[in-house]
Amino acid sequence: MAGQEELYVLKRRAVPQVLLKVVEAQRLLQTKKASSVQEAADMVGISRSSFYKYKEDIFPFRDSSKGKVITLLAQMDDEPGILSILLQKTAGQKANILTINQGIPVNGIASVTLGLEIGEDTADPSQIVEQIENTEGVHSVVILAHE
């Protein structure tokens, strides 16, 4: 993969402490709770050089998705009103619904693909998935793509 970076999604417990501290220092700078990199680094207990070494390599998943498009696939019962509830819950999380594609139901189960734009006010994509999964009649939800 020449010229292409590989990206990984890790659970928090698998990420080294220094990287988590870099993320916290970035948050302190963004929220203006620290006025300089040195101050933020001191507050989280890392060196300034560690901050600069890793600052471009780590960011929370939800931050990486802002202003991006995600594609969800939901499997749900083919019953009136379920798609409407799913769309209301998605809109309630402040995601901009770009596309909706529902396939022909097979054996009473419909597949719905949603293209969502994630904005600054939008909930974390995992919260959107959780909201949809908790809808009666929805069997599964997965993130197919993240652009």
ZICORBEL-V424796 format. One line per field, one symbol per residue. burial: b if it has 16 or more other C-alpha atoms within 10 Angstrom, else e. A space follows every 50 residues. Layout:
BEGIN
burial=???
END
This chain:
BEGIN
burial=eeeeeeeeeeeeeeeeebbbbbbbbbebbeeeebeebebbbeebebbbee beeeeeeebeeeeebbeebbbbbbbbbbeeebbeebbebbeebbbbbeee eeeeeeeebbbbbbbbbbbeebbbbeebbebbbebebbebbeeeeee
END
